Amino acid sequence: MTNLTENVQSPTPGELVTMFQLDTSSIGGPIQSFCAAAQNNLGVTFNGVYYTPTDVSYSGFEMSGSGGLPTPKIKVSNSNGIFQAMLNTFGDLVGCTLTRIRTFAQYLDGAAEADPTALFGPDIFLVERKSSENPIFIEWELSSSLDNQGAMIPKRMVIRDTCTWRYRVWNMTTGAFDYTKAQCPYTGAIMTAQDAASTDPTQDGCGRMVSSCKLRFGATGDLPYGGFAGVARFQ
């Protein structure tokens, strides 16, 4: 097994590779895996996961000398439209999980010393808020997954007009829908996020409204709607 401590202390430890996974499955979205484009314009594969090359900058991930929990920021390029599409579909991604994984290039899949256990982390953070969005970049502020300050009970927010159940995801590798983390029980025909019929499984999604639920499960009877349609606004 690789001894990372010995490697770090050696004169030539190798190229440090930083990878990220933005997991939006808690709100029905995908898991987006990416790495810094400057490290490898072809992306990298580690422990069987491919990380797409992305222009990304980040700060504040390390623990401070005072012992306080880190409150990092991460900024990703908005040029390829991937993250913009996620925002357009699932909102600001508040509460979603961002995981940072670091290793050296010689331990990546396919390398002579490939070792999926040779890593620093994983360091897990939660998206606190989207601090900036423009055509060039998107920036989020994060908090440590150990930081429960400001946590509310009940944990689940009461939202009237949006279903928050996780929807099925099309797996390009297996060529089938993945229901592993799905909370919505829909297993029917392909429907897009605009609630239109489709034959393209990669476009499958849900409009997340009561009307979307009726379209899939019928207009009568109980619906597995993950929102709180009966909630009213008051002052």
N, C-alpha and C positions, 0 to 999 in steps of 0.2 A: 504494500500500500504506500502511496506517495506521502512523504513527510513534508508538508508545506512549510513548516517552521524552518527546517533546514534549507529549503529552497529559497525562501525569502532572505535568509541571512547569507546566501552565497553571493559571490561577486557578479554572477550573471544569472539572475533568477528567471529571465525570459520576459516576454511581452505580456503585460497585464491586460486581460480582456474583461470588460464590464458589460454585463447583459441585464436586461430588464424584462419583466413580464407584467403587463397591465391586465389584471383580471377583472372584467366587468360582468362575470357570470351572475353575480348577486343581483343584478338588475336586468338580466336576460341577454347580456351582450357576450362578445367573444373574449378570448384571451389573446392579447396581442404581444408577441415576443419580439424584442428588437435589441440591437446593440449599436454602439457608436460607429457611424459609417467610416470615420477616420481610421478605425482599427482594421477594417477589412471591408472593402467595397463590395465583396461578394457575400457578406454575411458570415456567420459561424454556426456550427452545430455542436451542441454540448448535451450529453446525456439523452440523445435522440431528439432533442428539440432544436429546430432551426430558428435563428434569431436574425430578423431582417435588418439590413444596414439602414440606419436612420441618423440624420443630423440631430444630435442631442447634447445638451449641456446640463450640468447639475451641480448643486452645492449643498453644504450643510448636512451631509449624510453621516459624518463621523461624530462620535461622542465627544462632548466638551470636557475640559478638565474639571469643571465644577460638578460633574456628575449628572447634569440635566439631560433629558432625553432630546435627541436631535429633531429639528423641525426643518427638513430639507425642502428644496425647490427643484423641480425638473422642468426643462423646456425642450420641446420636440418640434422639429420642422413640420410645417403645415403644407409643404409643397406637394406631397404625394396624395393628399386628400384622405388618407386612411383614418387619421385621428379626427379630422373634421367630420367625417361620416359618422363616427362613433358619437361625437357630441350632438350631431343633428338628430340621431336616433334615440340616444339614451340620456341626453342632458349633460350636465357638467361632470358626471361620473363621481360625484361626492360619495364617499363611503366605500368606493372600490379599492382593491388592494394592488399596490405596486411592490413587486419583489425585485431586489437587486442581488445578482449572483456574480461573483468575481472568480476568475481562475487565470492561469497562465496559458499562453497559446499552445505550448507543447502538450497540454492535457486535453485539448479539444478533440472531438470525435474525428477519427481519420489520421491523427498525428501518431508518430511512433510511440509516444509515451501516453497515449489517450487514457484518461482516468476520470470517470464521471464522479468519483468521490473526492477528487482534489479540487476543493472550492472554498472560498471564503463566504460565510453566510449560510443560508439565505437571510438577507436583511429585509424585513417585511414592514411596509408602511401603508397608511391609509390616506386616500385623497381627502384633504380637508376642504379645499375650495379651488376653483379655477381662477387664477389671479390675472390672466391676460389671454386674449385670443385675437388674432389678426391673420391676414392672408400669409404671413411669413412664419409665425410660430404660435404655439399654444403653451402656456405655462400653468403648472399646478403647484400649490403648496401642500405639503404632506405632513403627517404626524406619525410618530411611532405607534405600532400596533399595541404597545404596552401602555400607552398613554390613554387613560380613561377619563381625564378631566373633561367635564362638560357633557359626559354621557347622559342620555335621558332614558327614562323608563315610562312607557314601553319603548323598547328599542326600535320597533317598526314604526315608521312615520305613517300617519293617517292621510292618505292622498285620495282625493275623490275621483279625478278624471283619468288616472293612469294606473294600469295594472302593473304591479311590480314583480309578478312571478317570472322566474327564469324560463325562457322559451327554448325549444330544441335547437341544436346547432348542426349544420351540415359539416361532416368530416370529410375533407378532400382525400385523405389517405385511405379510408375504408370505403368511400363511396356510399355512405349511408348516414342517416340522421343519428346524432349522439343524444341520448336521453339521460345520460349519467347524472347530470346536475339539474335537469329540467324539473320545474315545479308545475308547469302547465301540462295537463294530460293530453293535449291535442296530438294525434298521430295521423291525421287525415292528409288530404291532398296538399300540394304546395301552394302557399299563399304568400304574397309579398307583404312588406311592412306597410304598403298602401292599401292592403286588404283586397288585392286583385289576384285572380287566378293566374298561375304561372306554371311553366314546365321546367324552369331553371331552378334547381335546388339551392344554388348559391345565393339566390335572391329571396329565399324563404325568410319570413319574419312575421311580425304582428304589429298592428296599429295600436294595440294596448288600450283600446277604448271598449266600452260596453258593446258598441255596435260590432267591433271586431270579434268579440266573444260570441255574440249571437250568430254572426256569419259562419263561425266554425262549429258551434254546438247546437244551433237552432234557436229560434226566437222564443220558444216556450220552455218551461222547466227551469231547474236550478242551473246556474252558470258558474263555472270555476273561476270567476273573475277575481283578480288579486288586488283590486282597488276597493275603495269604500264609497260606492255609488250613492248611498243614502245620506252621506254627510252633507250638511248645509253650512254655508258661510254665515257668520254673524259678527256683529261688532259689540 
